[in-house]
């Protein structure tokens, strides 16, 4: 089949997307409840726990994404380069998820520090070992410019569903073990970890068994040493431009989502509606994944991505002007913002395979894993930075937990929740409006690669 006109069946797209429901479920569960588990269930010191997690993220977690991506590029088996990591990593990933929520309580000092650090490093190693090769499958499943957007949209439906389930199901499952079976709190969380691990393993195995890689026979796998591979990756100008736009938009999104509870609780006095507002926004994200694919078919991915971020920025900036009291307008804003941010879930991931092929033209090597590893590292860094800046902003404006906030503290929350993220988003738009990779330029590139691949 000519890759320029290649189409995937709906079954292939669904089978590929299934794994992301499990991966996103684990991501959401850890983001929302891991710190709570360590401090409130196991009784660990919060400062010590935070230090252990930071050490883990700044050391091994900062290295393993590009490293595992690099080695997946060099893997050569009859199953392909990426599928072995899914097939042989799924069950261990499920087991370490259970172990992560099964460490003993009551630990103190160095013992607690290393229990947190080692359990997190073990989980993160298996999570990265599976997720980076999984994401790198996208460009190997199809070479078609529009089909990659469709494939990514299907995957993101599973991702959004998994993320919502991870945030919602974690306390529900733990509660079932505690309330129905009478298990102690720590054992209930251990059982919850086992259930989530089983689901994650099953979804990853489903994708690993169901998809087939379509690697080009005329192109060799990567032979560059690790440092040279990284340097060559950072010479790819379309990739650098896409990374810059993604860094700006992802940082803004994290800044906003980190401050949602503070804005809704203290400025709108709607604490009980925090979960509903987040559900409306994430539901809107999932609802508009495929409409954005239709839009990109007409105006290319870069401008469509820019349009989505512009819509999101207009919606979010409106929150700066809402009154200091409950208002139903926030539900409308959440829905419109979700519509705009839906583009953030589709286009970066569908544009990345396109820029990777510029590298293939230069190196004659297929190095998707390295690119997706660097991309994963950038995602983690922007998320960590967004959370950190949120905390610094709260401290700077005098936020005090659990009490009515001063006018200065409320101003800080409004600035860093609404106005500042919107302005930052707008700054990224020129990078995308005039983005150099279009449907036409990609077709020319694929034609050249078809000749090279023979």
HELIX and SHEET records of a PDB file:
HELIX    1   1 UNK A    3  UNK A    5  5                                   3    
HELIX    2   2 UNK A   10  UNK A   36  1                                  27    
HELIX    3   3 UNK A   37  UNK A   41  3                                   5    
HELIX    4   4 UNK A   46  UNK A   58  1                                  13    
HELIX    5   5 UNK A   60  UNK A   74  1                                  15    
HELIX    6   6 UNK A   83  UNK A  100  1                                  18    
HELIX    7   7 UNK A  109  UNK A  135  1                                  27    
HELIX    8   8 UNK A  138  UNK A  141  1                                   4    
HELIX    9   9 UNK A  145  UNK A  179  1                                  35    
HELIX   10  10 UNK A  185  UNK A  210  1                                  26    
HELIX   11  11 UNK A  226  UNK A  233  1                                   8    
HELIX   12  12 UNK A  237  UNK A  262  1                                  26    
HELIX   13  13 UNK A  263  UNK A  267  3                                   5    
HELIX   14  14 UNK A  271  UNK A  273  5                                   3    
HELIX   15  15 UNK A  274  UNK A  287  1                                  14    
HELIX   16  16 UNK A  289  UNK A  299  1                                  11    
HELIX   17  17 UNK A  301  UNK A  318  1                                  18    
HELIX   18  18 UNK A  319  UNK A  321  5                                   3    
HELIX   19  19 UNK A  329  UNK A  363  1                                  35    
HELIX   20  20 UNK A  368  UNK A  396  1                                  29    
HELIX   21  21 UNK A  407  UNK A  414  1                                   8    
HELIX   22  22 UNK A  415  UNK A  419  3                                   5    
HELIX   23  23 UNK A  420  UNK A  433  1                                  14    
HELIX   24  24 UNK A  439  UNK A  453  1                                  15    
SHEET    1   A 2 UNK A 220  UNK A 221  0                                        
SHEET    2   A 2 UNK A 365  UNK A 366  1                                        
END                                                                             
